Amino acid sequence: MFARRHWPYSTLPDALTAWSATLRCATATRAKYHQQLTVLLATTDLARLRATDLPLFAAQIAQRWPGRGTRNRARTALRTFLSWGCRHGLGHRSLTLDAISEALPLEAHTPPSPPVPSPLPLVTLQALLPSLPLRTRALVALHLALALPPAALVTLCLSDVTLAPRGLIVHLPTGDREIVGPAISEARAYIKHRLKGSGGDLAAPLFEGCAGCAISPSYARKQLHGVAVAAGMPGSLLAAVRQQGGGLGGW
């Protein structure tokens, strides 16, 4: 036997009008609620609605509206309307507030997955280095070893580097960094060349350009970008290093 409750509204528009009068939302939002509920409930006998009918509404919402926000608005409208209707005699006694909430949950926002870092092609870089000018080789080596941007690299002076027995010590504002490894031999060779050419002036820029001045950050950036392109990397060398946790030492 159908456990009927007394539903006083003979048509859907009458019910929606009565329900709308209880809402505290913008007129535009109310109109969208009306539009979606008219579509969802057009062929529904509200007086005989059961809790077992709710999954059908959930499926209709998922199929009809592609956007998560639009689907959630439809669910909110239907949940609010049916919850109001339950208090006014809508449907079968199985149609409870808990049944409505359980059958029509809102979709949570799922953030996009972070991009997977492209592996740094060290083998390609190591094969490429011998073909580059000595200064560019040193620039690349220190850029990757220290994870310093071009603007910081070009401020280094000869006094900021010390040739250690097995590698190189770089004196940074954050502290000394000792780096060793195959690639540092490129930087060591360049530093020896600069020390010889500077006449012992340790205040001279490490990466010297024209007229004894340091190369500009934009020029250093251009050189590093050219190496990244030649190595087949989609982004910058520094971005690839940072994605993998920082400097690569002597790699």
Helices and strands as residue ranges (DSSP letters): H 12-20, H 27-41, G 46-48, G 51-53, H 54-64, H 68-86, H 97-103, H 122-128, G 129-131, H 134-146, H 150-153, G 158-160, E 161-163, E 168-172, E 175-179, H 184-197, G 210-212, H 217-230, H 237-243
